[in-house]
Amino acid sequence: MRVRSSSALCLTMPCRKGIINKCMLSPAFALAYQTRNGRMVDSLMKAANRPRSKTNRKTAAIVSLSIALVLTVLIGLLALNGMPLDSRGLYRLLPWVPSPGNWPDSISLGLDLKGGVYVEYEASLSPEQEAEGAEYGPLMEATQKVMMDRLSDKGFAEATVTQIGNTGIRVEIPDVKDPQAVLDLIGTPAKLEFADPNGNIFMDGSYVQTASQSFDVDSKPCIQLVLTKQGEKLFGDMTAQSIGQEIAIYLDDQLLMSPVVESAIYGPVQISGDYTVESAANVAMQLQSGALPMDLRQDKLDTISATLGRDALDTSVTAAMIGILLVMLIMLVRYRVCGLVASWALSIYIIALFFLIAVVPGIQLTLPGIAGVVLGIGMAVDANVVIFERIKEEVSGGRPLIHAVRIGFKNAMSAILDANVTTIIAAMVLLIFGTGSVRGFATTLLLGVLVSMLTAIVVSRFLLTNVVRLVKNPAVFLCAPKAQAEKEVQ
């Protein structure tokens, strides 16, 4: 090893692959090398490779920001124009999205934005159930399931059935053309009973495996029942004992038919009557879903027209867009380049939030839900404001801009986490104990806060870390005090 000067050092040393020559190293490294009896010290090589030029840093920042900008623009265009949800795209990955089409169209809208029927029922036990001491909770759950099954079978996939208090059931059905027909569908008990020749009930609808609309030998609409194995044996044994006699079939205590038994029947059962194809299909659907376990009394009914819902949606979207643009303008004026970064991060936040609302199952966007979205936007902006103020404090204290950004983020994290965690707790309480529109507000608020934390901690930090490598003047970057700005420029 040869030492040329005390300030500049050139090392020439043997290694497995030949000669290593490293210049511009301090004499301390030479001493470290000598004390190792000719062996390479790891710290020597790390220190030799550590320095990076400012040009490389700027280039890396430009490339990173360019990629982020291109991705933001592309995703934004997809948000506005949609993306086909078919087997070639997103629908293949997210099969629970309601139907193929553009993903913005997959956002499920509530009654106040789409129009439909809203009805509340009061559920009660029958005298027989009270005498038997039946438990209320399981029967309420079973009743809601039967109602939801009937709505799903009818094609109302976006309908919701929720419990209100201890005895109430709330049903919301969007896009209803014939409200009364739907109410008859979900509110009819559909209690099926079979009586022997003496009038004694020997079988009920619980022995029905499937029910469907069919046609009898005269090509008239009828209802065909496929019984369970136990039901087939029960019905077959009874018909074998009742040849030449009548058995009766009742639906909700109304006589459907009382045919004379000609032979034992151990297979499917056909129920004929004065049915149309539609009425037979509705009764079959009710029998398929099962009888309502509890008695229901309609307490409240409200209908919202689709026109009013569309007007409310357009007004809400317009108001939200105006508010977002004003927030971005204020951030640009107040925080300059940092405000531009905040607006960029806010755009990413809005796109990500509405994408999640579209693809996460069970989320309906309502007017209170839009309020939750707007509040979430406020939380996202508030997080950026806290970060920028912490950075400004560090710059005012004399720290270099790049260090002020790092320390400012670190100091702001506790305040951001505290504010978001308390909001998350409040949203979860509303989600657990709230009903209807309150749950819609809580759902979008909770989702918005989670996304805002991600954008504040990850997206904003990534953007600011790269922007600070390009903009060195605090007055331009953050509207810093003039004295500190002049110091940074010098």
C-alpha positions as CSV (number, residue, x, y, z in Angstrom):
1,M,0.0,0.0,0.0
2,R,1.3,3.5,-1.0
3,V,0.2,6.7,0.8
4,R,0.6,9.8,-1.4
5,S,-0.6,12.5,0.9
6,S,-2.4,13.1,4.2
7,S,-5.6,14.3,2.6
8,A,-5.8,12.1,-0.5
9,L,-5.0,8.4,-0.4
10,C,-4.6,5.8,-3.1
11,L,-4.7,2.1,-2.1
12,T,-3.3,-0.6,-4.3
13,M,-3.9,-4.0,-2.8
14,P,-4.1,-7.6,-4.1
15,C,-7.3,-9.6,-4.1
16,R,-8.7,-12.8,-5.6
17,K,-9.6,-11.0,-8.9
18,G,-6.6,-8.8,-9.2
19,I,-5.7,-5.3,-8.0
20,I,-8.1,-3.0,-6.2
21,N,-7.4,0.7,-6.4
22,K,-9.5,3.1,-4.3
23,C,-8.7,6.8,-4.1
24,M,-9.8,9.7,-2.1
25,L,-9.9,7.8,1.3
26,S,-8.7,9.2,4.6
27,P,-5.5,7.9,6.2
28,A,-7.5,6.3,9.0
29,F,-8.6,3.7,6.6
30,A,-5.0,3.0,5.7
31,L,-4.2,2.4,9.3
32,A,-7.1,0.1,9.7
33,Y,-5.9,-1.8,6.7
34,Q,-2.4,-2.1,8.1
35,T,-3.5,-3.4,11.5
36,R,-5.4,-6.3,9.7
37,N,-2.1,-7.7,8.3
38,G,-3.1,-7.2,4.7
39,R,-6.7,-8.4,5.0
40,M,-9.6,-6.3,3.5
41,V,-11.7,-4.5,6.1
42,D,-15.5,-4.5,5.3
43,S,-15.9,-1.1,6.5
44,L,-13.3,0.2,4.1
45,M,-15.2,-1.1,1.0
46,K,-18.6,0.2,2.4
47,A,-17.2,3.6,3.0
48,A,-15.6,3.7,-0.5
49,N,-18.9,2.9,-2.1
50,R,-21.1,5.1,0.1
51,P,-21.0,8.5,-1.5
52,R,-23.5,9.3,-4.2
53,S,-23.5,12.3,-6.4
54,K,-26.3,14.9,-6.3
55,T,-26.9,14.2,-10.0
56,N,-27.7,10.6,-9.3
57,R,-30.1,11.5,-6.5
58,K,-31.9,14.0,-8.7
59,T,-32.2,11.5,-11.5
60,A,-33.6,8.9,-9.2
61,A,-36.1,11.4,-7.9
62,I,-37.2,12.5,-11.4
63,V,-37.7,8.8,-12.5
64,S,-39.6,7.9,-9.3
65,L,-41.9,11.0,-9.6
66,S,-42.4,10.4,-13.3
67,I,-43.5,6.8,-12.7
68,A,-45.9,7.9,-9.9
69,L,-47.4,10.6,-12.1
70,V,-48.0,8.2,-15.0
71,L,-49.6,5.7,-12.8
72,T,-51.8,8.3,-11.2
73,V,-53.0,9.6,-14.6
74,L,-53.7,6.1,-15.9
75,I,-55.6,5.1,-12.8
76,G,-57.5,8.4,-12.9
77,L,-58.5,7.8,-16.5
78,L,-59.7,4.4,-15.5
79,A,-61.7,5.9,-12.7
80,L,-63.4,8.3,-15.1
81,N,-63.9,6.1,-18.1
82,G,-64.1,2.7,-16.3
83,M,-62.5,-0.6,-17.1
84,P,-64.3,-3.6,-18.5
85,L,-65.0,-6.1,-15.7
86,D,-65.0,-9.2,-17.8
87,S,-63.0,-12.5,-17.9
88,R,-60.0,-10.6,-19.3
89,G,-59.8,-8.0,-16.5
90,L,-60.7,-7.2,-13.0
91,Y,-63.9,-9.2,-12.9
92,R,-61.9,-12.3,-13.1
93,L,-60.0,-11.4,-10.0
94,L,-63.0,-10.0,-8.1
95,P,-65.9,-12.3,-9.0
96,W,-68.1,-10.8,-6.3
97,V,-68.5,-7.5,-8.2
98,P,-72.2,-7.4,-9.0
99,S,-72.0,-7.7,-12.8
100,P,-69.6,-7.1,-15.7
101,G,-69.3,-3.5,-16.8
102,N,-67.3,-0.5,-15.8
103,W,-66.1,-0.6,-12.2
104,P,-67.5,2.8,-11.3
105,D,-70.9,1.4,-12.3
106,S,-70.4,-1.4,-9.8
107,I,-70.7,1.0,-6.8
108,S,-73.9,-0.1,-5.0
109,L,-76.1,2.9,-4.3
110,G,-78.6,3.2,-1.4
111,L,-82.2,4.0,-1.6
112,D,-81.7,7.8,-1.2
113,L,-79.4,7.8,-4.3
114,K,-81.1,5.2,-6.4
115,G,-84.7,5.0,-5.4
116,G,-86.7,2.0,-4.2
117,V,-88.8,0.8,-1.3
118,Y,-88.1,1.0,2.5
119,V,-90.3,-1.0,4.9
120,E,-90.1,-1.9,8.6
121,Y,-91.7,-4.9,10.2
122,E,-92.5,-5.8,13.8
123,A,-91.8,-9.5,14.5
124,S,-93.6,-11.5,17.1
125,L,-93.8,-15.1,18.3
126,S,-96.9,-17.1,17.6
127,P,-99.0,-18.4,20.5
128,E,-97.6,-21.9,19.9
129,Q,-94.0,-20.6,20.0
130,E,-94.7,-18.7,23.2
131,A,-96.2,-21.7,24.8
132,E,-93.1,-23.8,23.8
133,G,-90.8,-21.1,25.2
134,A,-89.0,-20.5,21.8
135,E,-85.9,-18.4,21.8
136,Y,-86.3,-15.0,20.2
137,G,-82.8,-14.5,18.8
138,P,-82.5,-17.6,16.6
139,L,-86.0,-17.1,15.2
140,M,-85.2,-13.5,14.3
141,E,-82.1,-14.6,12.4
142,A,-84.0,-17.3,10.6
143,T,-86.7,-14.8,9.6
144,Q,-84.2,-12.4,8.2
145,K,-82.5,-15.2,6.2
146,V,-85.8,-16.3,4.7
147,M,-86.6,-12.8,3.6
148,M,-83.2,-12.3,2.1
149,D,-83.4,-15.6,0.3
150,R,-86.7,-14.6,-1.3
151,L,-85.3,-11.3,-2.4
152,S,-82.1,-12.9,-3.8
153,D,-84.2,-15.5,-5.7
154,K,-86.3,-12.7,-7.2
155,G,-83.1,-10.9,-8.4
156,F,-82.8,-8.1,-5.8
157,A,-79.1,-8.8,-5.1
158,E,-78.6,-5.3,-3.6
159,A,-81.5,-5.5,-1.1
160,T,-80.6,-5.4,2.6
161,V,-82.4,-6.9,5.5
162,T,-81.3,-5.7,9.0
163,Q,-82.5,-6.0,12.5
164,I,-83.7,-2.9,14.4
165,G,-83.7,-3.2,18.1
166,N,-85.0,-6.5,19.5
167,T,-88.2,-7.0,17.5
168,G,-87.8,-4.8,14.3
169,I,-86.7,-5.8,10.8
170,R,-85.8,-3.2,8.2
171,V,-85.9,-4.1,4.5
172,E,-84.4,-1.8,1.8
173,I,-85.0,-2.8,-1.9
174,P,-83.6,-0.5,-4.6
175,D,-84.9,-0.4,-8.2
176,V,-88.4,-1.7,-7.5
177,K,-91.1,-1.3,-10.2
178,D,-93.9,-3.0,-8.4
179,P,-93.5,-2.4,-4.7
180,Q,-96.6,-4.2,-3.6
181,A,-95.7,-7.4,-5.4
182,V,-92.3,-7.4,-3.6
183,L,-93.9,-6.7,-0.2
184,D,-96.3,-9.6,-0.8
185,L,-93.3,-11.8,-1.7
186,I,-91.3,-11.1,1.5
187,G,-94.2,-10.6,3.9
188,T,-96.2,-13.7,3.1
189,P,-95.6,-16.5,5.7
190,A,-95.8,-19.3,3.0
191,K,-96.8,-21.8,5.6
192,L,-97.4,-25.1,3.8
193,E,-99.3,-28.0,5.5
194,F,-100.6,-31.4,4.4
195,A,-103.7,-32.8,6.2
196,D,-104.9,-36.4,6.2
197,P,-108.6,-37.4,5.5
198,N,-109.5,-36.7,9.1
199,G,-108.1,-33.1,8.9
200,N,-105.0,-33.8,11.0
201,I,-101.7,-32.2,9.8
202,F,-99.2,-34.9,9.1
203,M,-96.5,-32.9,7.2
204,D,-95.4,-29.3,6.7
205,G,-93.1,-27.3,4.4
206,S,-90.0,-28.3,6.3
207,Y,-90.0,-31.6,4.4
208,V,-89.8,-29.8,1.0
209,Q,-86.4,-30.0,-0.5
210,T,-87.0,-28.0,-3.7
211,A,-90.0,-26.1,-5.1
212,S,-90.3,-24.9,-8.7
213,Q,-92.9,-23.7,-11.2
214,S,-93.8,-26.4,-13.7
215,F,-96.8,-27.6,-15.9
216,D,-99.3,-30.3,-15.3
217,V,-100.6,-32.9,-17.7
218,D,-103.0,-30.3,-19.1
219,S,-100.1,-27.8,-19.7
220,K,-101.4,-25.6,-17.0
221,P,-99.0,-23.8,-14.6
222,C,-98.5,-25.7,-11.3
223,I,-96.0,-26.0,-8.4
224,Q,-93.8,-29.1,-8.3
225,L,-92.4,-30.2,-4.9
226,V,-89.4,-32.5,-4.4
227,L,-89.5,-33.8,-0.9
228,T,-86.7,-35.0,1.3
229,K,-86.2,-38.7,1.8
230,Q,-88.1,-38.5,5.1
231,G,-90.8,-36.4,3.5
232,E,-91.2,-38.9,0.6
233,K,-91.7,-41.8,3.0
234,L,-94.1,-39.8,5.2
235,F,-96.2,-38.7,2.2
236,G,-96.0,-42.1,0.5
237,D,-97.1,-43.9,3.6
238,M,-100.0,-41.5,4.1
239,T,-101.2,-41.7,0.5
240,A,-100.9,-45.5,0.7
241,Q,-103.3,-45.5,3.7
242,S,-105.7,-43.0,2.1
243,I,-106.4,-44.5,-1.3
244,G,-109.9,-43.4,-2.4
245,Q,-110.0,-40.6,0.1
246,E,-109.1,-36.9,0.0
247,I,-106.0,-35.3,1.5
248,A,-105.8,-31.5,1.8
249,I,-102.9,-29.1,1.1
250,Y,-103.0,-25.7,2.8
251,L,-100.9,-22.6,2.2
252,D,-101.2,-20.0,5.0
253,D,-104.3,-21.7,6.2
254,Q,-105.9,-21.4,2.8
255,L,-107.0,-24.6,1.0
256,L,-105.0,-25.0,-2.2
257,M,-106.3,-28.4,-3.3
258,S,-107.9,-31.6,-1.9
259,P,-107.3,-34.3,-4.4
260,V,-108.6,-37.9,-4.2
261,V,-105.7,-40.3,-3.7
262,E,-105.7,-43.0,-6.4
263,S,-102.3,-44.6,-5.6
264,A,-99.4,-44.3,-3.2
265,I,-97.1,-41.4,-4.2
266,Y,-93.4,-41.8,-3.2
267,G,-92.0,-39.2,-5.6
268,P,-92.5,-35.5,-6.5
269,V,-95.7,-33.8,-5.6
270,Q,-97.6,-31.4,-7.9
271,I,-99.9,-28.7,-6.6
272,S,-102.4,-27.5,-9.2
273,G,-104.8,-24.6,-9.0
274,D,-105.8,-21.4,-10.6
275,Y,-102.2,-20.2,-11.2
276,T,-100.5,-18.1,-13.8
277,V,-96.8,-18.8,-14.6
278,E,-95.8,-15.8,-12.5
279,S,-98.0,-16.6,-9.5
280,A,-96.9,-20.2,-9.5
281,A,-93.2,-19.1,-9.7
282,N,-93.7,-16.7,-6.7
283,V,-95.4,-19.4,-4.5
284,A,-92.7,-21.9,-5.5
285,M,-90.0,-19.3,-4.5
286,Q,-91.7,-18.7,-1.1
287,L,-91.9,-22.5,-0.5
288,Q,-88.3,-22.9,-1.6
289,S,-87.0,-20.3,0.9
290,G,-89.2,-21.7,3.6
291,A,-91.9,-20.4,5.8
292,L,-91.4,-17.3,7.9
293,P,-90.6,-18.5,11.4
294,M,-92.2,-15.4,13.0
295,D,-95.4,-13.4,12.6
296,L,-94.7,-10.0,10.9
297,R,-96.7,-6.8,11.1
298,Q,-95.8,-4.0,8.7
299,D,-95.1,-0.8,10.7
300,K,-93.7,1.6,8.1
301,L,-93.5,1.9,4.3
302,D,-91.8,4.5,2.2
303,T,-91.0,4.8,-1.5
304,I,-88.3,7.0,-3.0
305,S,-88.5,7.6,-6.7
306,A,-85.5,7.0,-8.9
307,T,-85.6,10.6,-10.2
308,L,-85.2,12.1,-6.7
309,G,-82.4,9.7,-6.0
310,R,-80.6,10.6,-9.2
311,D,-81.0,14.3,-8.4
312,A,-79.6,13.8,-4.9
313,L,-76.6,11.9,-6.3
314,D,-75.8,14.6,-8.9
315,T,-76.1,17.4,-6.3
316,S,-73.9,15.5,-3.8
317,V,-71.2,14.7,-6.3
318,T,-71.1,18.3,-7.5
319,A,-70.9,19.7,-4.0
320,A,-68.1,17.2,-3.1
321,M,-66.1,18.1,-6.2
322,I,-66.4,21.8,-5.5
323,G,-65.2,21.2,-1.9
324,I,-62.3,19.1,-3.1
325,L,-61.1,21.7,-5.6
326,L,-61.3,24.5,-3.0
327,V,-59.3,22.4,-0.5
328,M,-56.6,21.8,-3.2
329,L,-56.5,25.5,-4.0
330,I,-56.1,26.5,-0.4
331,M,-53.3,23.9,0.0
332,L,-51.5,25.2,-3.0
333,V,-51.7,28.8,-1.8
334,R,-50.7,28.0,1.8
335,Y,-48.0,25.4,1.3
336,R,-46.8,25.9,-2.3
337,V,-44.9,22.8,-3.5
338,C,-46.0,20.8,-0.4
339,G,-49.6,21.8,-1.3
340,L,-49.1,20.4,-4.7
341,V,-47.8,17.2,-3.2
342,A,-50.9,17.1,-0.9
343,S,-53.2,17.6,-3.8
344,W,-51.5,14.8,-5.7
345,A,-51.8,12.5,-2.7
346,L,-55.4,13.5,-2.2
347,S,-56.2,12.6,-5.8
348,I,-54.7,9.1,-5.2
349,Y,-56.7,8.9,-2.0
350,I,-60.0,9.6,-3.8
351,I,-59.3,7.1,-6.6
352,A,-58.3,4.4,-4.1
353,L,-61.3,5.0,-1.8
354,F,-64.0,4.8,-4.5
355,F,-62.3,1.8,-6.1
356,L,-62.6,0.0,-2.7
357,I,-66.2,1.1,-2.3
358,A,-66.9,-0.5,-5.7
359,V,-65.2,-3.8,-5.1
360,V,-65.5,-4.5,-1.3
361,P,-68.7,-6.6,-0.8
362,G,-71.5,-5.2,1.3
363,I,-70.8,-1.5,1.0
364,Q,-73.6,0.7,-0.2
365,L,-73.0,4.4,-1.0
366,T,-75.8,6.6,0.6
367,L,-76.1,10.3,1.3
368,P,-74.7,9.8,4.8
369,G,-72.0,7.6,3.2
370,I,-71.0,10.5,1.0
371,A,-70.7,12.6,4.1
372,G,-68.4,10.0,5.5
373,V,-66.3,10.2,2.3
374,V,-66.0,13.9,2.6
375,L,-65.1,13.7,6.3
376,G,-62.4,11.1,5.3
377,I,-61.1,13.6,2.7
378,G,-60.8,16.1,5.5
379,M,-58.9,13.7,7.7
380,A,-56.5,13.0,4.8
381,V,-55.9,16.7,4.3
382,D,-55.5,17.3,8.1
383,A,-52.7,14.7,8.2
384,N,-50.8,16.5,5.5
385,V,-51.3,19.8,7.3
386,V,-49.8,18.3,10.5
387,I,-46.8,17.0,8.6
388,F,-46.2,20.3,6.8
389,E,-46.3,22.3,10.0
390,R,-43.9,20.0,11.7
391,I,-41.5,20.3,8.7
392,K,-41.9,24.1,8.9
393,E,-40.9,24.1,12.5
394,E,-37.8,22.1,11.7
395,V,-36.9,24.5,8.9
396,S,-37.4,27.5,11.1
397,G,-35.1,25.9,13.7
398,G,-32.3,25.9,11.1
399,R,-32.3,22.3,9.9
400,P,-31.6,21.6,6.2
401,L,-34.7,21.0,4.2
402,I,-34.1,17.3,3.5
403,H,-33.5,16.6,7.2
404,A,-36.5,18.7,8.2
405,V,-38.7,16.5,6.0
406,R,-37.5,13.3,7.6
407,I,-37.8,14.7,11.2
408,G,-41.1,16.4,10.4
409,F,-42.7,13.1,9.4
410,K,-41.3,11.4,12.5
411,N,-42.7,14.1,14.8
412,A,-46.1,14.2,13.1
413,M,-46.8,10.5,13.2
414,S,-48.0,10.4,16.8
415,A,-50.6,13.2,16.3
416,I,-51.8,11.5,13.0
417,L,-52.1,8.1,14.6
418,D,-53.9,9.5,17.7
419,A,-56.5,11.4,15.6
420,N,-57.1,8.5,13.2
421,V,-57.3,5.8,15.9
422,T,-59.9,7.7,17.8
423,T,-61.9,8.2,14.6
424,I,-61.6,4.5,13.8
425,I,-63.0,3.6,17.3
426,A,-65.9,6.0,16.9
427,A,-66.7,4.6,13.4
428,M,-66.6,1.0,14.7
429,V,-69.0,1.8,17.5
430,L,-71.4,3.4,15.0
431,L,-71.0,0.4,12.7
432,I,-71.7,-2.1,15.5
433,F,-74.6,-0.4,17.2
434,G,-76.0,1.8,14.4
435,T,-78.6,0.9,11.8
436,G,-79.5,2.0,8.3
437,S,-78.0,5.3,7.2
438,V,-75.8,5.5,10.4
439,R,-74.1,2.3,9.3
440,G,-73.6,3.7,5.8
441,F,-71.9,6.7,7.3
442,A,-69.7,4.6,9.6
443,T,-68.7,2.2,6.8
444,T,-67.4,4.9,4.4
445,L,-65.8,6.9,7.3
446,L,-63.9,3.8,8.5
447,L,-62.7,2.9,5.0
448,G,-61.8,6.5,4.3
449,V,-59.7,6.9,7.5
450,L,-57.8,3.7,6.8
451,V,-57.0,4.8,3.3
452,S,-56.1,8.3,4.5
453,M,-53.6,6.8,6.9
454,L,-52.0,4.8,4.1
455,T,-51.8,7.9,1.8
456,A,-50.4,10.1,4.6
457,I,-47.8,7.6,5.9
458,V,-46.7,6.1,2.6
459,V,-47.8,8.1,-0.5
460,S,-47.2,11.6,0.9
461,R,-43.8,10.6,2.4
462,F,-42.7,9.0,-0.9
463,L,-43.7,12.1,-2.9
464,L,-42.1,14.6,-0.5
465,T,-38.9,12.6,-0.1
466,N,-38.4,12.7,-3.9
467,V,-39.6,16.3,-4.4
468,V,-37.2,17.7,-1.7
469,R,-34.3,16.4,-3.8
470,L,-35.4,18.7,-6.7
471,V,-36.6,21.8,-4.8
472,K,-34.0,23.2,-2.4
473,N,-35.5,26.5,-1.6
474,P,-37.7,26.3,1.5
475,A,-39.6,29.4,0.4
476,V,-40.7,27.6,-2.7
477,F,-41.1,24.2,-1.1
478,L,-43.0,25.2,2.0
479,C,-43.4,29.0,2.3
480,A,-40.6,29.0,4.9
481,P,-39.3,32.2,6.6
482,K,-37.2,34.4,4.4
483,A,-34.1,34.3,6.5
484,Q,-34.1,30.5,6.5
485,A,-34.8,30.5,2.8
486,E,-31.8,32.7,2.1
487,K,-29.6,30.5,4.2
488,E,-30.7,27.4,2.4
489,V,-30.1,29.0,-1.0
490,Q,-26.6,30.1,0.0
